[in-house]
Amino acid sequence: MSTGSTMQPQTIPVNSLVRHIAPLQSALANAANEVIGSGYFVLGPSVVEFEQAFAAYCGTTHCVSVANGTDALELSLRALDIGEGDRVVVVANAAMYGTAAAIACGAEPVFVDTLVDDATIDPAALENILAGTSGIKAVIVTHLYGRLARMDAIVAMCAAHGISIVEDCAQAHGAADAQGRRAGSLGAIASFSFYPTKNLGALGDGGAVVTSDAALADKVRKLRQYGWTQKYTNSLKGGRNSRLDEMQARLLLVMLPLLDGWNARRRDIANRYSREITNVKLRVPAISGAEYVGHLYVVRCDDREALRQHLGAEQVQSDVHYPNPDHRQPCHDNRFANLTLPNTEADARTVLTLPCFPELSDDEVSRVIEACNRF
């Protein structure tokens, strides 16, 4: 009689930075040593090289690196002279990032609903807001979960109303439309985050603003360093210390050439989920092309908590992005209590994030699919 125990399958994580970085440890260590030996640690040659490379990757002429993605959003708004009394249209399903940036500038957020099962701005809802609300100066277009918003329609209507577009590309590095234009190149100015879990993530924090408008880029460069127009002369309001350090820039330069391959793997996993998860209790995204880079793969389920418990019992991690819409956050003191955003609120109740990262094995993808179909 056998006395051996049966091995339990390892839990499949939603994401694994250990797996992601392990193949790059030697190259990253060499890059770090180069920085250590260079004597340049802030706003040096690695930052310049990365800014040039990332601008070229995005299809813009300028990149200004900053300390994090939140600063990138706020400084983008400040470069557009967003301030007290202005209104900024934002989605309410993206964890307060755009909303917080607008409020930090003294502007009022105007919340717009999203498309059903898409999580990006509903162009029809946006048109209604632009036509009926005064004082709107900018629209933050968030490419949530790695999916491009419906930019052709949004760009056309914002141009007709004379309103600037700030792209929030924190989850969409490399996403491209049918013409091959990448996220970050479609509005007046765009923000990126390089938080470690992003499709292009640093080994710490970081962010960037990209644009093809030289005046906007120049303004962000001044704002990221105290608002200086020359050393120790603070001429621009809203400036701060927000700089990407040399170490993170050099490490990002190692990883940038790998980004498209990582995105392709994420998209392959996501599309396999969408094809093979057939449980009618789960609503899955459509099969996607280059407009989606699989930052997060979410399903929608009316009994989300039961699904999450089931997946946990099957050794599959999951997460919720995001459970609390911006207009329902307690920091607003019920200011938006009478505002209803049906699609946004439905997503907050039903979305569940499944494992989706480049190092996920085919066998693990199969296990996730099988666990979902057994629910």
Secondary structure as GFF3:
##gff-version 3
##sequence-region A 1 375
A	DSSP	alpha_helix	17	21	.	.	.	ID=ss1
A	DSSP	three_ten_helix	22	24	.	.	.	ID=ss2
A	DSSP	alpha_helix	25	38	.	.	.	ID=ss3
A	DSSP	alpha_helix	45	58	.	.	.	ID=ss4
A	DSSP	beta_strand	62	66	.	.	.	ID=ss5
A	DSSP	alpha_helix	69	79	.	.	.	ID=ss6
A	DSSP	beta_strand	87	91	.	.	.	ID=ss7
A	DSSP	alpha_helix	97	104	.	.	.	ID=ss8
A	DSSP	beta_strand	108	112	.	.	.	ID=ss9
A	DSSP	alpha_helix	123	132	.	.	.	ID=ss10
A	DSSP	beta_strand	136	142	.	.	.	ID=ss11
A	DSSP	three_ten_helix	144	146	.	.	.	ID=ss12
A	DSSP	alpha_helix	151	161	.	.	.	ID=ss13
A	DSSP	beta_strand	164	168	.	.	.	ID=ss14
A	DSSP	beta_strand	189	193	.	.	.	ID=ss15
A	DSSP	beta_strand	207	211	.	.	.	ID=ss16
A	DSSP	alpha_helix	214	223	.	.	.	ID=ss17
A	DSSP	beta_strand	228	230	.	.	.	ID=ss18
A	DSSP	beta_strand	233	234	.	.	.	ID=ss19
A	DSSP	alpha_helix	246	255	.	.	.	ID=ss20
A	DSSP	three_ten_helix	256	258	.	.	.	ID=ss21
A	DSSP	alpha_helix	259	276	.	.	.	ID=ss22
A	DSSP	beta_strand	297	300	.	.	.	ID=ss23
A	DSSP	alpha_helix	304	313	.	.	.	ID=ss24
A	DSSP	three_ten_helix	326	328	.	.	.	ID=ss25
A	DSSP	three_ten_helix	330	332	.	.	.	ID=ss26
A	DSSP	alpha_helix	342	350	.	.	.	ID=ss27
A	DSSP	beta_strand	351	354	.	.	.	ID=ss28
A	DSSP	alpha_helix	362	373	.	.	.	ID=ss29
###
